[in-house]
């Protein structure tokens, strides 16, 4: 999780196992069929969001501290991504 770079957090191994496992299963799904791949990729997508939401809720004090101390960097990154996306979008119309 990007909020906990270079530091450990509770349930880190379990979350990494879940994310790695769903990724590997989605890659195996490519070899089976397109429909299986789409299903496994959807499961991977949902599992990653659930892991993210669980981690944010469980470590809400730590997340709040990161947002309070790094809000300028987060806003700058968000604006940069939005500007680059809009530039790409309007240049490919």
Protein Blocks (a to p, Z undefined) as FASTA:
>chain_A
ZZlgoiacehklmmmmmmmmmmmmmmmmmmmmmmlmmmmmmmmmmmmmmmmmmmmmmmmm
mmmmmmmmmmmmmmmmmmmmmmmmmmmmmmmZZ
